[in-house]
Amino acid sequence: MAEYFLELKGVSKSFPGVKALDNVSLSVRPGTVHALMGENGAGKSTLMKCLFGIYKMDAGEVYINGEKVTINNPDEAMKMGIAMVHQELQPVLPRSVAENMYLGRFPTHNYGPLKVIDHKKMYEDTAYWLKQVGMDFDPKAPLSSLSIGQMQSIEIAKAVSHEAKVIIFDEPTSSLSEKEVEVLFRIMNDLRDKGVAMIYISHKMDEIKRISDDITIMRDGTYVGTWPSAEMTTDQIIARMVGRELTNVYPAHPCQPGEVILETKNVCSIHEKSFQDCTFNIRKGEIVGFGGLVGAQRTELMEAIFGMRGIKSGEVYVHGNKVDTKTPRKAMNAGIGLITEDRRGNGILGCLSIKDNTGISIYDKHLKFGFVLNHPEINAIVDDSIKKLSIKTPNAQEHIANLSGGNQQKVIIARWLANDPDVLIMDEPTRGIDVGAKHEIYEIMVQLQQQGKAIIMISSEMAELLGMSDRIYVMCNGHIRGEITDPAEMTQEKVMSYATMF
């Protein structure tokens, strides 16, 4: 057997106006977890899509177990023993767990002259593979009944069911709870023992150091180098990723809060099992964090304040005035903006350009004759946003779907900065974003704070929650269980004590 089970040599790939990959190589040993790291836009996902046959590489070669192969599409990749767990899920929500597991490869049996789907075998096989990875979902349950994290778990089980020799994990833990992450790592350790080669893309340093054997770093579409994971410190990884030292990930943000901008009083959801009796406030020039475990109803509460969910009772006040936030438009008119948790699902408009994704929140404010878009004004705002937020794109007309996840997130932030809200709700603002881009977003938050904006930040990353918040509310089981105002008490232990207070 060759020393490296999988080798990519001299891979290059260009899109209109962008060279995404420039002579990149990658070598993965059997029975190892190989971390692939780099900032958003470094080309990691593009390289994996070339390997998996989603993109056709402009130049380069692929070797499996020492033999050169050609991969034209994902079906050929899977037949060669390569499986991929994608960062952005594309579930078929109305169909069952089993149907999503076996989409495109349904087991069949003969029914006279016809071949029909063997549902019995499909459900039995799904139950078997779910059991193999420690999951107890009902194979017949509609996928829409599961959470985003559970859907991600199904994708992981699907990859394992291929019995692949190479599995690509592209940001697999971005939507998983801590318990689900532990399950994933147990599965990966079992696969490693069986000689499976795994490529693991993640921005979470603690995960990389814990699970990986080797680390390859990319920067701006080029290969930087490969090192044994045990020989790399977190600071070394960051420096080689971003090409510079980041001395302080969380920028200083002295807080001098002013008057209360947003206040809620006993807000209750129309659903009894969602948020109830939630009272909180945020002042001018504050960053207020919302902590809690998965299912604490933080996202649901903020979506209700923004008019995306129903409120049964309670009041919302902005600048001391009671406001109606039954619809997003009414919330926007009240000076509230929301960056949603699910960037792909309800954040970006994937079929539209960067200009449209940024300008959609302000089109009604830039009209000529009352009904014609004032494109010069809009173009100036969008171009200014691209420059200020360092969005990597050839121009504003580029489709947002062609950008990396981190640059897509910057476009969404630009959308709300253009609308100039008084209160900006940021739900998991740095999920799936590399450490360099995180630092840039934190600096944007501090700039907004200094301008007197009120920022609500939901974060499941404890370090981020503690590092960026001036005050912290902690939710559990739909209720606000505690408020932490003293910096000396802002500790993981204190947050967790409230987060588990049933």
Residue, then its C-alpha position, 0 to 999 in steps of 0.5 A: m500500500a502507498e504511504y498516502f492513500l489519497e494525493l492531490k497534486g498541483v490542483s488549480k481552479s478559477f472562477p470568473g474574476v477569481k483564482a480560487l486554487d493555485n497549484v495546491s497539493l494535499s497528501v492524506r495517510p490512511g487511518t488518520v484525520h487530516a485537518l485542512m485549515g485556512e481563512n474563509g476564501a482560502g480555497k478549502s471547500t473548493l479543493m474538496k469540491c474538486l476532489f468530490g467531482i462537484y467542480k472540474m479542476d483546471a489543472g492537477e491530478v488525483y491519486i488513490n492508493g498510488e493510482k491516478v484517477t479521474i473524478n468527473n462527478p460525485d457519483e464517480a467519487m462515491k464509487m471510488g470510496i470517497a464520501m463528503v459531509h457538506q458544510e451547507l445542508q441540502p435536505v429534502l425536508p418532506r421526506s423521511v430520514a431513510e429517504n434522505m439517507y439513500l437519496g440517489r441510491f435507493p435499494t430495489h427489488n424486482y416486481g415483475p419486469l419492473k424495479v421498485i424501491d425496496h422500502k423494507k430494506m431501506y428502513e432496515d439498513t437505515a436503522y442499522w447505520l444509525k445504530q452504528v453511529g449511536m443515533d436513535f432516530d426513527p428511519k420513517a420520521p420526516l426530516s423536517s421533524l429534526s433540528i439542524g444539528q440532528m440533520q447534520s448527524i444524519e448526513i454523517a451517518k449517510a457518509v459512514s453508510h457508504e463504507a468509504k475509504v476517504i470521508i471529507f468533513d466540511e465544518p461538520t460541527s457548526s450546527l452540533s451540540e456538545k453531546e453531538v460533537e462527542v458522538l461525531f468524534r467517537i465515530m471518527n476514532d472508530l473510522r480511524d481504527k478501521g484505516v479510513a482516511m478523513i479530511y476535516i475542515s474546521h475553524k475550531m482550534d480546540e477540535i483541530k488539536r483534539i482530533s487531527d493527526d496532521i494539519t495542512i494550511m492554505r492561504d488565498g488559494t495556495y498551499v502553505g504547508t503540512w505539519p504534524s498536529a502535535e507539533m503545532t500550537t494554536d498561535q502557530i496555526i493562527a499565524r500561518m493561516v492569516g499570515r500575521e500575528l493576532t495578539n488579541v482575538y477579542p478587541a478591547h471594548p470599553c462600555q459606557p452605556g447610555e439610555v435604554i434603547l430596547e426593552t421587553k416585558n414578560v414576552c411569551s411565545i404563542h407556543e407553550k414549549s417555547f420562550q415564556d415571561c422574558t424580560f430584558n433590556i439593552r442600552k445604547g453602546e452595549i454588547v449584551g450576550f445571550g447564553g444557554l444550551v441548545g434548545a434554550q429558545r434564544t433564537e426563537l425569542m429574538e426572531a419573535i422580537f423581529g417579527m418572524r414568530g408570534i408573540k402571545s403576550g408581553e410588550v416590546y419597547v424601543h426608546g421607551n415607546k411601545v412598538d408593534t413588531k408583528t412583522p419584520r418590516k414593522a421591526m425594521n421600521a422600529g430600528i431593529g435588525l437581525i442577522t439570522e443563525d442559519r446563513r444559508g436557510n434564511g440569511i443570504l439570497g443565493c440566486l442574487s448578487i452581492k449588490d442585491n443581498t446588501g441593498i435589499s434592506i434599503y431599496d425603498k429608501h433610494l428611489k427616483f420618482g418614488f418607484v425607480l431604484n437609484h442605482p448610483e446611490i445604491n452602488a456607492i453604498v454597496d461598494d463602500s460596504i465591500k471596502k469597509l468589510s474587506i469582502k473578497t469579491p471581484n465586484a458587487q455583481e458577483h453572485i453571493a453563492n460564489l463567496s465563501g461562508g465568511n464573506q457571505q456573512k460579511v455581506i449580511i452584516a453589510r445589509w444591516l449596516a446599510n439600513d442603520p438600525d439602532v438595535l442589531i441582533m446577531d445570532e451566532p455571528t461568527r459560526g463557520i468563520d475563521v479566526g481572522a474573519k472573526h476578529e474583523i467582525y468583532e472589530i465591526m461590533v466594537q465600532l458599532q458599539q462606539q457609535g452608540k448602537a445596541i448589539i444583542m449577540i447570541s453565541s454558543e461559543m463560551a469564549e466568544l460570549l465571555g470575551m465580547s459581552d458587557r452583560i450576559y443574560v442566560m436562558c434555559n428551557g425558554h426562560i431567562r434564568g439569570e443576568i450577569t453584570d459583574p465582569a468578575e462573575m463572567t465565568q463559564e461556571k456562572v453561565m453554566s449554572y444558569a444554563t442548567m437551572f431547570 
